[in-house]
Structure formats: C-alpha cells, structure tokens
Amino acid sequence: RYAIERNKTQAELRQLSMRDELTGLNNRRSFYLLAEQERKKALREKRNLLFTFVDIDGLKAINDTYGHFAGDRAIKAMAELLISTYRKSDIIARLGGDEFAVLSPEPSPENAQVMAARLEEAKRSFQSRFPFDFSFSWGVSLCPFASPGRLEDLIGEADRLMYQQKRADEWGGVPAISKDAKERVKKLILVIEDDAAIRNMLRARLVPAGFDVVTAADGEEGLALARKTHP
C-alpha cells in the first residue's frame, strides 16, 4: 500500500513539474519537450508545423495600477482564450510571465489567417470582463517539412514578428505572419466543377499564376479532397 501511494505521489509530482501552476497549461520545460517530439514526428511524416508566440500587452502596468490579482486574472484569461481558440491536438503553454506559445501540428495553409480572426474575436469578447484594456500581440511562423529548421529558430522567428507587431500598429489587427506562412496561404486552390472543360480551363489559368490546383467533379469528391489537402 505504501509503495503504491509513493508511486502515485511521485507521478503527481512529475505532472506538477510539467504544468504551469497558475494556468494549468504546459510550462516552458514541458513545451520544449513536447514541441521537439512533435518536430521530429513532423519530419518523419512530412507534415508542417505552425508556431504562435503570444504576449500580453502592458501586464506590468496592469499589476502596478490594479494589483497583482488583476494581473493574474489577465494571465488566466489569456490561457482560457487560447484553450478555446486552438484545437485539443495543439500544444499550448505559458512560457513564463506574460508569454505564451502554441505549436499546431498539421496546420491547414490558411490556419494563420483563421487563427488571427479567432484571436481578434476572442480578444473583443474577453475585453468586457475587465476594467482595464485586455490586449495582446502575437506572431506566427511556419516550419515546412521540406526545409526543417531548429525549434529555437521557429520560436525566435515568431517572437521577432510578435515584437514587430507590438512596436507598430502597421498590421491593422492582422498578426505578424512569417513569409513562409503567408506563401502557403495562397499556394493551393481547390476547383469543384462538374464540367471537365471548365475545370481544365481554370487549371490552365491558375497554374501559370503560381498556384497549385486540385480539382473535383462534385461536392462529395471536393469535400474529401479538402479534408486531405487543406486548400
């Protein structure tokens, strides 16, 4: 009985060492371990990864003006917002302080833009909960399996883009997205058309314009292709 209790306690302690105490998210240590495993798996399976770096704006000012309890509320809200925005398969972590990270396996090409819209919408809905301005900045970088880089480089690129967004409002509410991620968004087009001549005509116009094109003759085939190729 004592051995079972001891093993249970040790397992609980290991779990605690991998979790952020305030939010319950993965902490920095567990994020790097899980992200590196996912990166190696992505290389084997030829899948892309999308990394998002998030930073709460003005957390020090919130703490100084409203107290650390308010700052903790903002941190917990950020964690809740990320959990509600991203998929269960995504790795979400609080790296420390006001910094958060998300690693998304198998992102669709438009995932960066989709996440941007969802984050902006969630930001507006969460704002009403607080007497202070609840805002955050983020950056997104893509790690294509065809040109894999180190995990640190992927994180560093998203971090740099996040600070670029924070310093200037030139993005107009759209996240700072890496060049690779932007190019992926407009690369693949799915054409659903029951007329073969029209399908071929569209392909002939789109391919020279730099797009990859997949075609389907009907909605059922198109849906299956969409799930497989993420156009």
N, C-alpha and C positions, 0 to 999 in steps of 0.2 A: 504494500500500500504506500509506504514511504517512497519507494523507488518511482512508482507511478506519479505521485504528487511532485516529486523532484523533477522528473522529466517534463511534466506539464508546466511547472514553473519556469524551467529553462526555455521551453518552447515559447511561452508568453513573453519572456524577456527578449528573446531573439526577434519576436514580432514587434515589440515596442521599439527595438533598436532600428527598425526599418521604417517606422512611421513618425510623421510629424505630430508632436503632442497636441498642438493647438487645433489643427485642422483634420487630423486623421488621414491625410494624404501620405503618399510616399515621401520620405525625406531625401536629402541630397544623396546620401550613401546608397539607398535602395534604387533611386532613379538611375544613377550611373551604372549600377549592376544590371538592372533590367534593360536599360537602353542599349548597353553593349551587347547583351544577349540577343536583343531584337535586331541590332545592326548585323551581327554575324548571320542570323537566320535569314534576314532580307537578302544578304549577298548570296547565300546558298540557293534561295528560292527565286532570285531575280525579281525582287519587289522593291519599290521605292519607299522612302520614309519621309515624313513631314514633321519638322520640329517647330514648335511655337514657344517663344520666350515672352513672358508677361511680367510687367512691373506696375505695382500700384503707384499712382501719381500722388505726390505730396503726403506720404504716410507720416513723415516726421512732423509736418505742420498739423496734421490731424491729432497726433499724440500731444503736441505742445499746446494746442488750443482746446481740445475736448477731453484730453486724458488718454492714458494707455488702454483703458477699457474700450473706448471708441475705436482706437487703432486695431485692437483685437477683433472687434466686430467687423471692421473692414476686411481684415485678413480672412476671417471665417466666411464672409460673404463672397470674397474672391474665389475661395475654394468651392463653395456651393455653386457659384456661377459656372466655373469650369466643369464641374461634375455634370451639371445639367446641360451643358453645351456640347461636350465631347462624347464619344462612344465609350462603352464599357471596355472595349478592347484597347483603347488608348491609355498610355501610361501618363498619369497626372501626378505632379509632385510640387511641393513647396521646397525650393532650394534653400530658403532661409530669408528672414526679414520680410521684405515686400516682393520677393522674386519667386515666380512660379514657372514651371516648364511642362510642356505636353509633347509626347512623342506619339505620332499617329502612324501605325503600320498600314500598308496598303491604301494610301490616300488616293482618291479619285483626282484626276487632273485639275478639276475646279474646286478642290477641297479648300484651298487657301481663301478663295473668294467667298465660299459658302460659310466658312468659319468666321470670316470678317463680318459678314452680315449678321450672323448669330450673336457674335460677341457684342456688336454695337447695339443690337436689340436688347440683349440681356443687360447691358450697362444702363440703358434707359429705364428698364423695369426695376432694377435694383436701386437706382438713384433715389427713388421716393422713400426708401427705408431710412434714410439718414438725414441729419440736419446739416451735414457738410457735403461738399462736392465729391462724390464717389466716382473716380475716374482711373483709367489705367491705360498703359501703352503696350504695344506688342510688336513682335517681328516674327516673320515666318521664313524658314529656309527648307529647301528640298534636297534630299540626298538620293539622287538617282543611282540605281544599282549599276548602271553602265559606267559610272565614274565615281566609285565609292571614295569617301574621304574619312578622316578620323572623326570620331564622335565629338571631340573637342572643337574641331573646325566647324562642324554643323551647328553646334551650340553657339560658338563665337560669332558666326555669321548672323544668326537670329538675334543675338544680343546686340550686335552692332546696328542692325536695322531697327531694333526696338528703340535704341537711344536716338537714332536719326529721326524717328517719328516723334519722340518726346521733345527733342530740341526745336523742331519746327512743325507747324501745322500744315505743311505742304501736301500731306496725303489726303486731307479733307475727309477724315473719318475712315479711310481705307488703310489697312495695315501695311507696314513696310514689308514687302514680299521680295524674296531673292529673285534674281534674274532667271534661274532655272525653274523656279516655281511658276513665274509669270509665263515663260515659254510653254510649259506643259499645259497651261490652261487653254491655250488656243491651238494646240497641235492636232488633236484628234476630233473628227466630226463624224457623226453617225447620220446617214441618209436613209430614211424609211419611205419607200415609194414603190407602188405596185407595177409601175410602168418601167420596164427594163431600159428603154431608150432614154427616159428622163434620168434614171439612175446613172447611166453611163455618161450622159451629158454633164450632170452635176459633178461627177468624179473628174471628168476631163477639165472642168473649170477650176475645181478646188485644188487638185494635186499640184498644178504649176504655181499656185499661190502659196505653196508651202505647207499645206495641210495633209495629214494622214486621213484617209477616208475609209470607213467601213459602211457597207450597205446592207439593207434588209428589204425584203419584198412585202412584209406585212408587220403589223404591230406585235404579234407574238414573237416573231423572229427578232424584231427590233429590241424588244424588252430583254430577251435572252442575251443579245449582243451588248446591250447597255450594261447589264449586270456583270458581264465578263470583261468588257474593255473600258468602261467608265469614260465615255466620250464627252 
